[in-house]
């Protein structure tokens, strides 16, 4: 693991990464350096985690073995222009900005910079993130393992070919929004049938959480698990028929596809 890590940007994802690292015990707070254009935001997180706030992007890069660029894609060009003079040989630069390819990142950094492109998602904020990582050719295997360990400290992380990052964006990057819509719809139906709304949200959210754990922990195909719930002539198979008639699967598939296509144009 790295002796020091810098995080540039302390919004939702920057906070999730820093929190996951420290709370998992993977790194101590005083090994994590934080920088934000708004110092008070970085200071609040530093106080919470025992991390170190720095006063400039220059200082962040000088004090960190690896740096995570946790900023939005539209901000990234300006950030890269600012920090390029301070990216020294051997520094590992990790971008979580959607749409920015390894080649585009490399064009904005010194030659032979070690670059990692990551697509995380917002459930990282509660320790249940799903991240995909891809590397350029300059990282060693040990360095790759260290970066993967960072993202596994707040969920699951897998190394993928860069060509799959757009698909990852559509599936796990945007996917939480689709799930929230599904939970909201389930709860609305519960309210329609007489539940109070707080109860309906709890039942809906726990149902989705439990079903997801069944897929991950049993290793069973989702279709098999669905079949197990559908008794012959019962309530669930009647509801499944209704979902199919209303294009449920096609709508979900199309949502992932259009998100992936949009990511290619960013």
N, C-alpha and C positions, 0 to 999 in steps of 0.2 A: 504494500500500500504506500501511497505517497506520504512524505513527511509533512507536506503543506499543500493545501488546495485553496484556490481562489474562486469565488463566485461573484461574477459581475452581473448584478441585477438581483434584487431581493423581492420580486413579486411572488405570485403564487408558486411558480415552479422553482425559483431560486430558494424560497423558504422551504419548500418540500424537500429539496435535495439536501440543504444544510441540516434540516431537522432529522432526516433519515440517517444521514451520516453519523451525527452525534448521538442520537438516541439509540441507534443500533450498537454503538460502541466501536464502530469501524474506525472512527477518528475521534480524537479529543477536541473539545471546543476550541482550544487555543491553537490547533493546527489548521483551522478553517478561517480564511480571511474573506471579508465581505465588503463590497463596494456598491453603492447606489448613488445616482445623481442627486437623490434626496437623502442626505446623510441621516436624517432622523429615522427613516425606514430601516436602513442598515443597522443603526444603533439599537433599535428595539429588538431586532432579531439577534444581534450580538449579545445583548443583555440576557435574552431568553435562553440562549444556548451556551453562553460562556465563550462565544467566538470573538474574533477580533475585527473591528471595523477599521478600514483604512480610508485615507482622505482623497485618494486619486486612483484612476485606472493604472497609472504608471507604477504606483506603490504596490498595487495588487499584483501586477505581473512580476515585479522585482522580488516579491516575497513568496511566490507560489511556484511549486513544481509543475502543477497542472492548473488550468483555468477553465471554468465552465462559463460560457457566454449565455446567460439565461435572460435574453432580451428578445423582443418581438422582431419578426423578420424585417419590418419597415425601418426599425431602428438600427439594425445590424450594420448596414454600410457605413454609417457615421461612426459607430463604435470601432469597426475594423480600421477605419482610417486613423482614428485617434490612437489606437494601441499598437499599430504595426511597428513603429520604431522601437517598441519595448519587447517584442517577441524575439527572444534570444534562442540560439541553437539548443535543441533538446527540449524546449518548452512544449508541453502537450496542450493543445487547444481543443476544447469540446464545445460544439455548437448544438443547441436544442431548437434552433430557429427552423420552422417548417419551410420547405421549399428551397432552401439554400443547399446546393449540392456540394460535394467535396471539391469539385473542380472550381466552382465559384468561390468557395471559401479560400482555396489555395491561391487563387488569383489575387486575393486581397491581403495575403500574408507573405512573409519572406519565403524564398525557395527552401524546399525540403522541411518545412514546418510539419510537425506531427499533428494530424487533424483527425478528430472523431466527430461524426455526425450522429446525432441521437434524436429519436422521436419518442418522447415520453408522453404520459397523459396525466390529467388532473387528479385521478385517484391516488397518485403519489402523495397527495396532501394528507391522506389517512393511512399511509403505509401499504397501499394496495395498487401501486402503479404497475403499468405494463410498458416497458421501454424496448425499443429496437436500436441496435448500435451497428454502425459500419465504420471502418477505419481506412485511412490511406496507407500507403506501403511503408511508411517510415517508423511505425511503432514496433517495438519488440513484443514478443508474446507476453512477457511479464507485465509490460505496460498495458497491453490490451486487457489482461486479466484484472489489473487494478482498476481500470475504468469500468469494466463490467461490474465489479464488486460494488462500486459506488452506487450504481443504479439498482442493484439487487438489495441494497440496504433499505429501500423503501418500496419493495414489491418484486416483480419478476422482470428479468431482462434477458434478451436473446440477441446474439450476433446474426445479422442478416446481410445478404448482398444488397448493395445500394439500390439496385433496380427495384427492390421490394419496399423501399421506404414509402413510396406513394401509396401502396396498398396498406401499409401499416397506418399511415395517416388516416385513411378512410375508415379502417376497421377499429383500431384501438385509440387513435388520436381523437377522432370525432365521435367514436362509438359511445362514450359516456353520455353525450347529449341525447343520443337516440334512446338509451336506457332510461334516462331521466324522464323523457317524454312517455315512455312505456309505463313507468311507475306512476306518473301523473294520471295517465289514462286509466290504469287499473284502479287507482284511488278514486277517481271521478265515478267510476262504475260502482265502487263500493258505497260511495255517498248516495248515488242514485238508488241503491238498494237498502238504504237506511243507516249506514255507518256514519258516525261523526268523523270529520275529516282527519284529525290527528291520528285516530285509530286506523283509518283507511290507509294513510301514508305508511304507518308502521307495518301493517300487514303486507302491503304491496312491496315495500323495500326489503323486508325480511324474506319474502317469498323469492324475490330476485336474487338476493344474497345467497340464500340456501340452495337455490337451483344452480347457481354458478359454482358453488363449492362442490355440489354433487358431480358436475362435469369434471372439475379439476382433480378431485380426490378419488373418485371411483375409476376414472379412466374409461368409462363407458361412452359409447357414441351418444351424442345428444338425442338422436332419433330413438335409440333404445330406451333412454330414460323417459322420453315423451311417451313411448308405447307403454311403459310401466304404469303411467298415471291414467292411461285411457282404458277404463274398464269397458267391456262389450255393452253397447247400448246405454252407456252412462253419460254423466253430465259433461265430462271433459272432452270426450270425442265429439260431442255435439258442438262444443265451443270451438274445437279445432277446425271442424267443418266450416263454421262461421268465419274464422280467421282466413282460411284458404279462399273462401268465396269472396272475401274483401281484399285479396291481394297482399296479405301480410308479408309473406316471404319475399315477393317481388319488390315491395316497397322498401324492406330492409336492405335487400341486395342493392337496389338502385341508390339508396342513400350512401352506402359505402363507396360505390363506383363513382358517383359525382363528386364526392369529397376527394377521392384519390385523383381524379382528373383535375380538379381545381388546384391541388397541391403541385401538379406539374407546371402550372402557369404562374406560380408565385415568384 
